[in-house]
Amino acid sequence: MSSRASTSHRELAGSLARFRNGGFSVDANVAVRATVQVGHCSITVGADAVAERLRDDLSESVPLTVAGCGGACFDAPIVTLFYASGGSQRFSRVELRDVARIVDASEAGFESGTAWTDDFFESQHRLALAGAGAIDPVSIDAYVSAGGYSGLARTLGMTPDEVTQQVMASGLRGRGGAYFPAAAKWDAARKAAGVRRHLIVNAEEGEPGVFKDRHLMEGVPHRLLEGAIIAAYASSASEATIYVNAGAHLSADRMRCAVDQAHEHGLIGDSVLGTDFSLSVDIVRGAGGYVCGEETALLNTMEGHRREPRLRPPFPTEAGLWGRPTVVNNVETLASVPFILSEGPEAFAAIGTEEGAGTKIVSLSGVVKRPGVAEVPFGATLRQVVFDIGAGPVAGCKIAFAGVGGPSSGLLPESMFDLPIKPGMLHESGVMLGAGGVVAFDERADPLEVVAELAAYNARESCGKCTPCREGAPRMAELLDEIIVGRGTKVHLEELETLANVVNAASLCGLGQAAGNPILSALHFFGDEFAAMIS
């Protein structure tokens, strides 16, 4: 590939504009449009059946869009009617018996309505999730009409190095938990020795309490694909693989549809948009297991080996898949890239804080009134997420603490919820945001039992390759069990703290290097509870 794609930026923009004008367009004569959100969360409460009934019962004059989940999982299934007047009407927790009422509303009209708003979205800043829940995820025309692939058009008018510098200037860090500067991987892979380079989209997302990547793939799959194409161009990769969790069937289906449509329209394959840049894209299903989210364990499973991490160096950007220079980027990371290329790095850097530019998607669950997926700027606090977006505790409960960052992080008491969301550690005790899972617990929950569950999970998921994690993680779980049942002593506590620090310091991969964090944070914040259990 030459240093700059041969087609000019102006020619690319014109090509994309012609594609946009020839595709999806809003018919001003349509008085009412209906949208039903169908995602992995809403299917469990009958959204697919509601969508089927709406297809049968709505008038032919009322177009129906089957979108992904917009993040308000607590209200699923959600049906929205959009009127030509600019108004909208939302129907929440729809059952089959409600469809007749929705059909009646679509026929009655809503000429004086105003656009619908909700406190759940008011505090959010949606970049990666923009359009999720509204546009048709299996329509490339809908995505392009909403401005999609304009970032790619601009990308192909620059050199790979210029694209990399744009993303570096934006301050974008990886969103998978490590928060490594995203474009640094692209730069390293492009400069590594080798002719063939590979890009892998890490969509394994096997962590309990995290479901943001599925929402992105199900709601705006073309945005993820656009980000992947841009990353491949910047790193001079000619092949890309989207590695999707084995259980994420809807995500895989919608990503496969996006890949097929992009290939049909010349956005991937040979000579992308008439340039000398070519990229093949395929989808593979994950091997299952928390450790598969670790990039080198992921590479091993793709090569048919055991799901265990590799020693580094060499790093994947030097010798990754089949020994080739390989970039592994997270779904949320890549979904943030199109905004940077279309709007400029300054626009992205202006969101968030100096420490963390842009936004972070949070998976919120537990005893909150509004569980779901929310996108907030870095600098927002956990209190805003739990009490403003999540609307606080369900009736009869009082939030006491939250599990933040999953099994690789720890617990924060409610008194610490004013901590700002940022990359890296939120608190010196070992609590970090990680991939963005936040699980709220009320005062009926025992923090020691929660930590014991996290420790047991880490012990089960350990691949067994390195001794500190293989032996230390199960022993930490055993010590916690002894303490909880009242057979613990001060020696148990001392051994527990020592093990947590040793496992963190000596383990091979990210799973083991953070396996002690839940215990260390619990000892810090809930020391009295531990002391009360010691005989």
N, C-alpha and C positions, 0 to 999 in steps of 0.2 A: 504494500500500500504506500502511496506517495505521502509526502509530508502534509499535504493538504488535499482533501477530496477535490477531484477535478472540476466538479460543477460549482458555480459561484453561489454565494448565499442568496443573491437576488433571484437566480434561476430556481434554487431550491424552494424559496418562499413562494414563488409563483406556481411551481409544481404542486406544492401542498395546498395553496389557495384554490387551484383548479380542482384538486381532489375534494377539498372541503365543499366547494360550491356544487360539485356534482353529486355529493352524497346527501347525508341527512340534513334536512332543513325544517324549521318549525312552520307549520301551516297556520297562517294567521286566521284562517277561516274555521279552525277547530275551536269550538267553544269550551270544551272540557277535556282534560286529559287525566288519566288515572295511573297511579304508580303503586305497586305492591312490593314491599321489601321481602326478599327471600334470601336468607343466609343460613349458615349452619346452625345458628342460634335459633332463628325463627322457625326453621323446619321442625324442630322438636315440639313446637306448639301449634303446628298445623298450617304454616304459611303457604306451603306448596298446595295444599288442598283449597285454601282460600283463593290463591291465584287461578287455579283451574276453574273454580266456580265463577270467578269474575270474567274469565274468558268466555264462558258460556252465556252469562247473563247480561253483561254490559251491552249497550247498543253499539252497532257497528260504527256509529259516529263518534264514539268515545275510545280513542286509542289507549291501550293498556301497556305499560312498561313494567317488566319484572326486573327490579333493581336488586342490588345487594343490600345488606343491612347498613343503615346509616350510623349505627353505633348505639342507638337508644334501645338496646336489647330488652330493657325492662318493659317496654310498651309493645313488643312484638305479639302477633303480626300487626304491621302498620300499613294502612292504605291511605293514600293522599289523593285528593282531587284538586287539580290545578285549573283555574278558570281564566278565560281570556281577559277578564277584567283586572287580573293581577291578584285576585284573592285565592285562597286555598282553604281546604277543609281536611283535617286529619282525623282518621278513625284509628283508635288504639286498641290493642288486644282483641283484634277482630276474630270472631268465630263465624262458622258457616251461616248461622242464623242471622248474622248482621249484614250479609251481602245484599239482601233485598233492600235494606235501608240505604246502603251506599249507592245502589243502582237508582233508587228514587231520588237521592240527592243529586246525582249526576244529570238526571233529566230535568230537575227543577231549576238548576242554575244558581249562581251565587254572584250576581252582578255587582253588589256593593261591598263585597268582602275585602279584607286586607290580608296581606301576607302573614302566614302563620309563624310565630316565634315560640321559643321555649327556653326556660332557664337552663336546661341541659346543654344547649348549644351556645348560650350567651357568653360564657366565659371561655369558649374555645377559640382557637385560631387554626382553621383547617387548611392545610397545604397538601399534605400527602393524601388525606381523606376527602379532599374537596370533590364533590360530585357523588360520593358514595351514598347510596340510598335514593339517588335521584335519577342518574343516567342509566341507560341500559348497558350492563357490563359486557354483553355479548354482541355489541354493535360498535364497530370501529367508526362508523359514521357519526354516532352520537358523541364519541370521545373527541374526534377531530372537530366537530362543530362547537365543542366546548373549549377549543383552543389546544387540544391535544396534538402531540407530535410537532408543535412549533419549536419546542426546545431542541428536538432532533434536527429540524431543518437548520437552525442556527448553528448547531454543533458541526454539521457537515460542511459548513462554510469556514471552519477554523481548522487549525492543525490539532492533532491529538495533544500536543504539549499545551497549546492555548486553552483547550477545554480543561485539561488538568489544572492549569493555573487559575482558571475561573472558579472551579470548585474548591480549590485550596483557599482562594481569597474569601469564599463564602463562609468558611469556618465549619463546614459540614463534617461531623464525626460519625463514625459507625453507630448504628442504633441497636445493635444486637446485644450490647452489654459492656463491651470492652472500650467503646468510644475512641477507637483509633481513627486518626484523620483518614477519611475515605479515599481521597485522591492520592494519598501517599502510596497506597497499594497499587493504584493504576500506574503511577510513575515508576515504581520499582519493577513491576512486571514488564512494562514497555522497554525499560533499559536493561533487563536481564537477557543473558545470552539465550538464543533459541529462535527458531523460525515460527513455530506454532504456539500460540498463547490461548489460554482458556479463561472464560469468565464463568463463575458459578454463583447462582442466586440461592442463598441459604434460606429456604422456606421450611426448614424442618420443624421449628417451633414446637418442641416436645415438652416445654416447661409448664408445670402446673400453674394455673391462674393467669396464663398469657394467651391471648387469642386475637391480637391486633393484626398479625400478618394474614390470617385467614380473612379478616374483614377487608383488607386491602386487595387481596387476590380475588375475592368474590365480588367486591364493589367496584373497583377501578383497575382491572387487570392490565389494561393498556397503559396505564401510568407506570406500573411496575416494569412492563416490557419496554416502554420508552426509556426509562432510566437504565435498564440493562443494556440497551443498544448503545446509549451514550457512553456508558462505562466501558463497554467492549471497544468502542471506537477510540476512546482515550487511552486505553491500555494496549491497543493494537492487537486485540484478540479476534480470531476468526471463527471461534466456536464458543457457544454459550449453552449452559445447562441450568434449568430451573429445577432445583432439588426440593420436591414437595413432600411434606409429611405423609406417611402411608395412610393415615386416617382422614386426611383432608380431601375427601373425594370431590366436593363441590369446588374447592379451590383449584384442584387439578383440572377439572372439566372446563372451568372458565378461563384458566390460563391457556389450556390447549386451544380453545376457540380463539383467543386473542392472538396466539402464535400463528394459527392457520390464516386468520384474516390479514395479519401484518404481512405474511408471506405473499398472499394473493395480491396485495396492493403495493408490493415492492419495497416495503419498509424493512424487511429482512430478506436474506437469500443473497443471490448474486447481484452486484452493482446496486446497492441500496440507493433508492431515489435517483438512479442514473449516475452515481459516482463510481469510483474505483474501490470503494469499501464494500466488502462482502462479509456476511455473518450468517452462520447456521445456528438455529436455536432448537433445542429439544427439551423434553420434560422427563424426569425420572422420579420415581417414588422412593421416599426415604426408607431406611432399614428399621426405623423405630428405635426409641430410646433417647433419654435426655442427653447422653454423651454425644449423640450424632450431631448435635448442634455445634460441637467443637469442630472447627474447620478441618483439621487434619484427620479427625475420626471420620468426618463426612467423606473426605477424599478416599480413605481406606475402603469404606463401604462401596463407593462408586467403582473401585477397582476389584471388588469381590473379596476383600480381606475382612478380618475381624473389625468390629466397631470399637477401635481403640486409637488414641492419639499417637502421633509420631513425635520423635525427638526433633527439636528445633535448635539451631539451624540444621539444614537449610529450611528457610521459610517457604510457604507455598508460592510466593511471588518469584522465588528462584527456581524451585523444583516442586511442583505441586502434582496435579493429575497426570499420571503416566510420566512423571519427571519433567513436565513442561511448566514454564512460568504460568501461574494460575492466580487469578484474583477471586476471592470469596467475599461477597458482599451480602448483607442482610436485606430482607424485603423492604423494611421501612427506610433504610438508607437509600436504596435505589429509587424508591417512590418519592423521595425528596429532591432528587436530581433534576427532573424536568423543570421545576419551578426556577431553579438557579439558572439554568440555561436560557429559559424564555424571558425571565424578568430581570436577570442580572444578579451577580453575587452580592452587590450592596443591598438589594431588597431582602435577601435571605439573612444577611448578617445583621440587618436592622431589627430582626425579630429575635427575642430572647435576651441573652446577656453576653458580656464579653467572655465569660467562662464557657457558655454553651449557646451557640448560635442556632436559630431556627426553632423548631417545635419538637415535642416528644409525644408519642401516642401512648396512652395509659390504658391498661385493661383493669377495670374496676369491678370488684365483686365483693361478696360477703354481706354483712347485715346493713346495707345501704338501701335507700328507697329506689335509687336509679342506677342499678349496675349496668355496665356497658363499656363501650370504647370511646375514649375522649382524646382529642389532640389539643395540647396546651403549649404555650411558649415556655421555653426554659426560663426559670425564675419564678414561675407559678409555684404556690406552696401545696403541700399535701392537704392542708386544710381546705384550700379552694377546691381541690379535686374531690375530696370526700364529702364536704359539707355543702359546697355550692353546686358543683356538677352532680355529685351523687345524692344531694338533698339530705344528707345526714342519715341517722339510723332509722330503721323501720320502727313502727309503733311498739312501745313497750321495751325498747332496748336503749342502751347508752354505750356508745363506742368507747372502748377501753384502750385498744391498741390495733395496729395494722401490721400484717406481714407485707413487707415491701421488697420487691426484687426477687421473690421466689426462694427456692432452696439454696441459692448461692448468696443470699443476703441475710436478712434477719427481721427482728421485730422492733417497732417504734411505738412507745406509749403515746396516747392522744396529746399529752403535753408537749410533744416534739413535732406536732403536725405543722408548725409554722416554718419548718425548714424548707428552703427553696429546692425545687427540682433542678438537678444539675448533673453533668457527667461525673463519673467517679463516685467517691464516697459521699453519702449524705451526712454521715456521722462517723466519728473516729472509731466507734465500737465495731465497725464492719458493715454497717447498713449502707447499701447502695441501691440505686434505682434499677440497675441491670436492664433487662428487656422491657421493664415497665409494668410489671404486675403489682397491683395493690389490692390486698384482701383485708377487709375491715372485720374486726371481731368485737363482740360486746363483752360486758363484764362477767357473763356466764362462762366464757371461754377461759381455760387455764393456759397461760402462756407457756408453762413448762410442757404441757401435753402437745401444744402446737410445735414447739421446738423439737420435741421427741419425734413427731411425725416427719418434720423436715429432715432430721438426722437419719431416720430410718429410710426415707426416700433416697437420700444421697448414698447410703450404704447399698441399697438395692441397685442403684444405677451405676455404681462404680464398675468400670470395665475390668478392673483387677490387674492392669498392667504394672502399675507402680506400687511398691510396698506401702508407702505412707497412707495412701488412700484405701488400698485393698484391706489393710489390717486396721488402720486407724478409724475409718468411717464406721464400720460395724461396732468397734469397741466404744466409740462415743455414744452410739445408739444404746448399747447395753448399759452404760453408766447412767444415762438419762432414765432408762426404765427402772434401774435399781433405786434411783433417787425418788422417782415419782411414787413408787409403791412403799416408800418409807424405810428402805434398807440402805440408804445412802449415809455416808460419813464425810467428814472433812477431807479425808483422803480421796474419796470419789470426786469431790469438787476440784481438788488440786490436780488430779489426774485428768479430769475433763478439760480444764483450762489449758493445761500443758499440751494435751493431745490436739486440741483445736488449733493452737498456734503452730505445732509441729506439722500437722497435716497441711495447713495453709502454706507453710514455708517450703515444704519438701516435695509436694506432689507435682506430677508431670504436667497436668492440663488444668484448664479453668475450673472443672468440676471439683477436683481435689483442692485446688488452691483457694477455693471459697467455701469448702464444706464445713469449715469451722466457724464461719461467720454467724450463722444463726445462734450458735452456742455462745460465742463471745458477746454478741449484742444482748442476749438474754441474761447473761451473767452481769452485764453492765446495768441494764435497766430494771431487771427483775431479781436482783440479788436477794431481796427480802423473801421472795417466794421460794427461792432455792434454800435459803437458811432455815425457813420454817419446816422444810422436809428433811432436814439433816438430823439424825438421831445422835 
